[in-house]
Amino acid sequence: MPLDSPVEQQGPVKYGIFGCGTNGFNIILELAKDHERVMVVDRDESRVRSLKDQKFEAYQRDITSSEMLAGLPPFEIAFVMTGDGDTNLAAVLAIKKRLTSVQVVARATDPVIGQKLTAAGAEVVLYPQEVVARSAVLQIKKQHSSRIAQRLFTMIAGWEGTLGIITHKNPDPDAISSAMALAEIAKKANSKSLTVRIYYEGNIGHQENRTFVNLLDIKMERLTPDALAKCTYLALVDCSGPGANNDIPHETKINIIIDHHKEGRHTTGQGSFIDIRPGVGATASIMTQYLQELDIPVDKRVATALLYGIRTDTKEFKRNVTPQDLSYAGFLLPLTDAELLDKIMSPSMSQETLDVMGKAIHERKIQSGYLFANVGYVMNRDSLPQAADLLITLEGVNTALVYGITDTAIVISARNRDIRLHIGNALAEAFGDMGDAGGHPNMGAASLPLSYFGKVEDKEKLLGIVIEPVLQKFRTLVGLENEGKKNGAP
């Protein structure tokens, strides 16, 4: 005789569990934590009796029967979790036939059953072995991340002297905010014996970056050989080692390296703490995780900087963004200063940037979807990526390269929307042996030092002389040399 006198519960039923083996029972225990009303349906009389003894609301039914829902209270969400695929399919069909609005999560024993469950109306199909594997990986990653953060904290806690935190050349918000976060960790770990300084080498040129530094009152100092020599310990953030987007001598001992770019040849054997994660969208995400794992309070200034760093390096969460980046951004959002963030994102444009963008438009040459624009001599190299951002939006342009020359280097900024091309890898392959080059699938940059030719006074003339064989390497790599010149291509 069916055991249909349930333990009395208050409120409507939210969850119905159909099949209460190991997986079903674990789901019941998890849902019970939320204090929602849960009912259980199983065909095994002794199991139903045991559930009632444990104060669960349980019903005995043959869940392969089309009449199994008769007499049951209405519910919103169903978990169909027996170990038999055909039984689960019958239960899903019965539920969806009578209660079309109920959301169904069903267990599949193999892909064929999984497809049938989906066709029957199950919104979510679970493969327990995959769920277990995913959970195991997530748990060990979380534990590993916690250990990494604790190791960093403990290491810094034992230091005495000066820690120099160095960003990459011409630091962007990701690098700057990451340096700020590392400084906060260092102060929390060791405020008595350690002095912390943030250094950079190039220019903070982009108007948003300058606004970012000014409004957040970020103290950054120029890195000089003398300043470098006075540092007892060195940390690199948002670059993978000495000589990688910085002018630090390759033999320099680096104590900390934290980056989200692909590990390069420069990092081999360097540093006593290295955390490089190419799968993460921003170094600021890694730093946010450290702060979380170490339970360090994040003030508005640091939270605003880190959120802005994640947003800019993922191009407003549209480029190379991962679930982790979104999770860390969600953690930071309520801690930020919204008014300050709005001011940072709405700076005035400099006259030079406007001039460079105008010259890029005027000088553009297009060849088979590739746009090349020579902007000549520039004092502020950060105007190039802004010009590239504009030119990639032109109709018929899939890849845009904007190039110019500074007092010390030929600089190239690239944007790409051709899914067949990884522009960062293409730049690295074409120009990596000449200087620093690389980036992401949709954006990249290169800086080719002038070395001895830096003494030449007429930089624009020098660029005109040397740029053609330089660009030819890129054209050959992407296959443009066989297509002929079109539309006045250089």
Protein Blocks (a to p, Z undefined) as FASTA:
>chain_A
ZZfbccddedjdfbdcehjafklmmmmmmmmmnopacddddfblklmmmmmmnopacddd
dfkbfklmgopacdfbdcdfbfbfklmmmmmmmmmmmmmmbccddddfbfklmmmmmmno
pabdcdfklmmmmmmmmmmmmmmmmmmmmmmmmmmmmpgcjddddddehiafklmmmmmm
mmmmmmmmommlpccddddfbbcfblklmmmmmmnopacddddfklmmmpmbdcdehiab
ehiapabdfklccfbdcdfbdcdfklgopajbdcddfkbcbfklmmmmmmmmnopacdfk
lmmmmmmmmmmmnogoigopafklmmmmmmmmmmpcfklmmmmmmcccdfklmmmmmmmm
mmpcceehiacddebjafblmlmmmmmmmmmmpghiabdcdddddfkbccdddddfbfkb
cfklmmmmmmmmnmccdddfkbccddddfklmmmpmblmlmmmmmmmmmmmmmmmmnopm
mnopaehiZZ
